[in-house]
Structures are given as structure tokens and as C-alpha cells.
């Protein structure tokens, strides 16, 4: 029994010495922030920031990129202080990370989770976790708007 244990310990030590070094996959190089999430005043029914603040930020969930490099992201409805109320927000960033626009997704919950850019309609499709449906944002340069309603199956 002692020899078996000693043999196992020796095998483990040799295996440890022969194993490769740390994985390089975690070295992401020189990383920079792309953009800053803006502070906004929630709107819509039950609009509120955590702790009663008049404006706040929201964590974001999901990213979609248009062919022109515009990056879209949606508010997730939570931040480090708690849950937000009201409508979710759609954020649009220029390719250089500058905020282009943001606006409420009227009819949505604050908990938007996924985005997809639909090139054929120049729209961003938005998945809403809180209401369990997908809405569409029509992205016209001067008048962006969201028409979020339950999709009929």
C-alpha cells in the first residue's frame, strides 16, 4: 500500500513538472475601454433609479454592430445599487466609441438582453427578458424610434 501511494505521488510530481506554463489565452494585450455608458433619467410607467436618484446608469447586455460600424447596446435594468424601473434604453455608439444617441424602448421592460442588427430593414431587433418578447427599433438618422410589441406567432 505504501509503494502504491509513493508511486502515485511520484507520478503526480512528474506530471506537474512536465505540464505547460500558464495559458496565454488570458493575456488580452493592451485593453482599452470602448465607450462610457451614459447616465439617463428612466422614463415610462414605474420609472425609477435605485435609491431614489433622479438619473442613473444601467448595466448593458448584448451588442449589435451595423455595417457602418455603429455599435448598439441595450440597458439591462440593473446597476450596482439595484434594479431600475421604466422602459429600457437603446444606446448607439459611433465606431470611435462616442455616444451618438440613446432613447427609451417604449413598451419594453427595463430588462433588455439581446440585440441583432437586421440589415434588410436597417433595424435592431431587441429581446426583452422582462416581457418575454422581441421588439424592433427602426433606426432613421434623425428620428430613431422603437416599436416594441409582442410578435404574433
N, C-alpha and C positions, 0 to 999 in steps of 0.2 A: 504494500500500500504506500509506503514511504517513497519507493522508487517511482511509482506512478505519479505521485504529487511532484516530486523533484523533476521528473521528465516533463510534466505539463508546465511547470514554472520555467524551465529552461527553454522550452518551445515558445512560450509567450514572450520571454525576453528577446529571443532571436527575432521573432516576428515583429516586435516593437522596434528593434534596431533596423530592420530591413524596410519598414513602412516608409512611404514617401513623406516629405515635409507638408506643411500646411497647404491646403488647397488655394490656388491662386484665383479661384472664381470669386472670392470675396473682395479682391482688390479691384475696385471700380475706377481706379485712377483719380485724377483731379476732378472732383464733382462740384458743380455749381448749382445754385437754385435757379430754376427756370422762371418762376413768377411768384408774386406775392398775392395771396388770396385777400380780396378786399373786405373791408368792414361794410356791412349794409344793415339797413333797418328792415326787419322782416315785414311782409305785407300779407294781407288776406285774413280769413277767419282764424282766430286764435293766435294771431301774430305775436310772438314774444321771444325775447332773448333770455337765456338763463340768468338768474339772479336779478331780473327786472331791468337790465340795461336797455337803453334806447336803441343801440346798434351793437352788432357783434360780428364775428366771423363764424364760418361753418367749416368743418372738415369737408373735403371733397371726395367723391367716389366716381371713378370712371373718367375716361379721356377719349375723345374722338378728334381726329385731325383731318381737316379738309384738304383738298388737292392744292390749295394756295398756301398751305402751312398754318392756317388759323387753327388754334388748339381750343377745343371746347371741353369744359368740365362742369359738373353739376354739384350743388351743395348736398351734403349728406344729412344735414339737420341735427348734427351734434358737434359740440366742441368740448374743450377740457372742462368747462363749467357745467355742462349738461345738454339737454335737448332744446332745440329751437321749435317754435310754433309757426304756423302760417304756411305760405307757399314755399316751394323750393326755388332756388335761383340757378339760372343758367349763366355761366361765365364764359366769355370769349376772349382769348389772348392772341395778340399778333405773334408772328413767328419769332420775334425778338423777346417775348415774354411780357410785353406791356399789355395791360388790360385794355381791350377795345371797348367792350360793353358788358353789362350784366343786367339781367331783368328777371322778374318773377315768372315762374311757370304757373300761370293762372290755372286753377283747378287741380293742382297737384298737392300731394302731402309734402312736408319738408324733407322727406327721405328718398331722394333720387339716387339710384345706384349704378346705372349703366347707360352708356351712350354708344351710338353708332352713327356715322355720317352716311347719309344716303345720297349719293352723287346724282342720281336721276332726278330727284326732286329738290336738290340743294337744301335738304332738311337734316336736322339732327333728331334721331329717334331716342327717346328718353324712357328708361324703365323706372317705374315708381314703386318702391318697396312698400310704402305705407298704404297705397291704394290698389296694389297688385294689377297694374295696367301699364301700357306703353303709350306715350304721347308723342307728338311731333312738333318740332319747332321750325317754323318757316323763317329762314334767315335772309331777309331782304336788307340790304345795306343800311337804308335809312329808317326802316320800321320793322325791327325784329319783333316777332310775336310768337307766342306758344298757343297752340290749340290742343289742349290735353283733355282727351275724353276717352272713355272706355271703348276699346276697339270691339266691334261686333264680330262674333265668330260665325 
